[in-house]
Structure formats: C-alpha cells, structure tokens
Amino acid sequence: MPRYMVERDFIKGFHLPIAQEGVAAVREIIARNSDCDVTWVHTFVSDDKRKTYCIYDGPNPEAIRRAAERNDLPISKITKVYALDPYFYF
C-alpha cells in the first residue's frame, strides 16, 4: 500500500482533547478512514499547533482526500513518501 504525508494548516490551531471526547473522535476518524481504505499511521504536530504532518497508507491521493472530507479535515499538500531507515546502513 502506498504511503503519503499529508500537510494540514489549522489557523486556530489543532486541538484534540486528551479525554473520552478525544477517544471518541479518534475512533470516528479511524472508522471513516477505513471506509475509504485509508489507514492513519501517525501525526506530527508543530510546536504552535498550527500545522500537522500526518502519515497515511492508502491506495491513492484521491482516497486520502475523500477520507479527509468525511472527517472535515483540511489538506494543504499530499506527498507520496517512503521510509528511509538510517539503521539499515549499519
């Protein structure tokens, strides 16, 4: 499955509660992503919380966009990526 990095901009900052409300929100996101054959791997959040860099596995950028729309999440840029493990060279 191809891997993508999705850059998102949040003008008011990214907020995900660390409580039951956040757990429920994440479960809903995962379910909607699954409906589009997309898997959320992990996300990096900038220090000011205005930008996120999310790693997803999915069949194509269109599926990533569909999942984002279903989850009401913005997309600034989608880039197909692959992992480079520096320890591979040791």
N, C-alpha and C positions, 0 to 999 in steps of 0.2 A: 504494500500500500504506500503510495507517495506520502511524503511529509511536507508540511507547509508551515511557514512562520507568518502569523497574522499580526500586523501592527494596528493598534487601535488608539485613537485620541479621545480623551474624556475631558471636556472643557471644565466641568465641575469636579473632576477627579473621580477615580474609580473607588467604589465602596462596596464591600461585600461583608455583611455582618458576620462576626465570629460567634454565632449562636444558632439556635434551631432555625431561625429565619434564613440564615445563610446556608445551612444544610439543605433546607427545602429548595432554595433557589438553585443550588448546585445540582441537586437531583433532577430538577426540571430541565436544566440546561443539558445535562447528560442524556436524558430521555429524548429531547428534541434533536440533539446532535445524532443520536443513534438512528432516528427516523430518516436521516439524510446520509447514513453510512459514514458518519464523521466521528472521530474519537478525539477528545480533548486530552492531550498528553500532560501539559503543564503550562503555566503562565509566569512570566517575569513582569513585575510592576515597578515602574520608575519611582525614585525616591519622593517625587512630588505628587505621585499617584495620578498624573495626567496622561500617562502613556502606558500601554501594556504591550507585551510581545508574547503572543500565545503560540504554542506548538500544537499542531493538529495533524492527525493522519486522516486522509480522505481520498476518494477516488479522483477528484479534480477540484480546481478553484471554484467552479460553479456550485458544487456540493457544499463547500465551505461557506460560500455566500448565502445559500439557502438556509443553512443552519444558523448563521448569524442573524438573518432576517427573522427567523422564527423565534430567536432569543432576544430580539430587539437590541442587538449589539452593533456598534459601528465597525466599519472596516476602512482603514486608511490605505493599507497595502497588503497584498498577499505575495509571498515569495516561496517558490519551491526550494527546499533545502535538503541536505543530507548531513548525517553526523560524521564528524571527524574526531576520533578518539586519540588524543596525543599519546596515550599509553600503548597504543598499537605498535608504536615505533620502538618500544623497549623490549 
